């Protein structure tokens, strides 16, 4: 039995931010679709590769390295969920968020690095995808780039 959330009463105000954050899933699966939560530009050591806005504190080449790492983090999350990348039929869509300084208009060039990583790892056919490259003011933890994916699995 599920509760009907439309009729549940909600608190008048959200709770204050605290040390305990709500739990979110790294991935969610609906049939043959797998959606990942956004992954930031954390390297293997867990530290951000860079922080700040692209076009201000972060140059284009560093932002592209961040996008590459974000895509690697996305595929590592997929691998952890599925056990391997062999079950990936295709990447349907990547969404690439770029923390952008005013006037920075090359989000697509940053996103190209995430696309290149996915296609390098999965191949041209499975790695071919639709994409959005979106400039935003800020991203969590100061990451210059965040990537999320919609993936069709076998």
N, C-alpha and C positions, 0 to 999 in steps of 0.2 A: 504494500500500500504506500503510495506517495502522498505527501502533503501538497495541498494546492497553495503554492506560494503567493498567488494573486490575492488571496484573502487573508494572508498572515499579516499581523500588524508589525510594522517595522519601528525601530527606535526613532525618535524625533531627530536625533543627531548621531553622527557616527562616533564611535569610541575614539579617544585620543590615540595618536600614534604612540606605540610603545615598543619595548624590546621584543615582544612576541608578535611576529607578522603572521597574517593568515597563510595557510598552506595553499600552494598552487601546484598544479601538475606540470612536470617538464614536458609531457606530451599528453594528448587526448586522442583516442581512436573512436571513429564512427564508421563502422563497416570497413571499407577498404581505404578510408582516408585517415591519415595521421597528421595532427596539427601539433606544431611545437610552440612552446612559449618562446618569447624573444631571448636571444643569447647575445651578451655583450662581448666586448673585445678583451676578455680575460685570457691570458696565455696559459700554458701548462702549469705554471707555478701559482696560478690563481690571481696574479696581479694584472691590472689593466696594462695593455701595451702603451696606451697614451690616454690622456684625458683632456677634455675641453671641446671647443667648437672648431669644426673644420672651416678653414679660411681665416682663423684667428690664431688660437694656440696650437692647432694641428694642421700640418700641411697635407696636400692632396696625397702624396705618396704614403705617408704614415696612415692616413685614413683608409687607403686601399689595403694596407697591411692589416688594419683593424677589421675591415670587412672580410678579408680572407680568413682571419682567425674566428670571426663570428660564424662564418659558414662552416668552418671546421667544428666549432662547438655545437652547432645545430646538428651536423651529421653524427657527431659523437653521441648526442642525446638520442638520435634515432637508432644508432647501433646499440646503445644500452637498452632501449625499449624492445627492439626486435631480436637482439642476439647477434645480428650481423646486418650488413647492408644488402645482402643477397635478396632480401624480401622487398626491396624498393623497386617498384615497377617504374615510377617516374616522379619527378618533382613537378607538381602542378603549378605552384606559385611560390616565389620568394617575395617577402616584403622587407625592404632595407630602409631603416630609419637613420638619418644622418643629422647629428647635432650640428647645425649650420650657423655660421656667423652671418649677420646681415649682408646681403649682396652675394653670398656664395650660391652659385646656381649649377654646380657640377656634381650634384648628388648621383646622377646616372653614372658618372665615371668612378665614383666610389663603389657603387653597387656592382659595376662590371667585375670587380675583383671577387665578390661573393659568387657571382654567376660563374666566373672562371674556375673557382675552387670546386663548386658542385659538379661542373661538367668534367673537370679533371678527374675527380674521384669516381663519379658514376658513369662517365662516358657521355658522348654527345646526345644519344637518344634518350636515356633515362634522365640525364641532367638538363635537357631542354625544358624551359619553363616560362610561364608568364611572370612579370615582375612589376613591382612598384618601388620607386626610389623616392623617399619622402624626406624633406627637410623639416626639422623640428628645432625648437629652441634649446632643449636640454634632454638628456637621457639619464636613466638610473646610474648612479655611482659616478657620474661624469664621463661615462663611455662616449667616445665620439660616434660610434656606430652600434646599431642593434639589428639583428636579423632574425626573422621567424619564417617558418616554412609550412606549406601544405603539401603533403606527400601521399601519393597513391601506393599502397602496398599490395603484394600478392597474397 
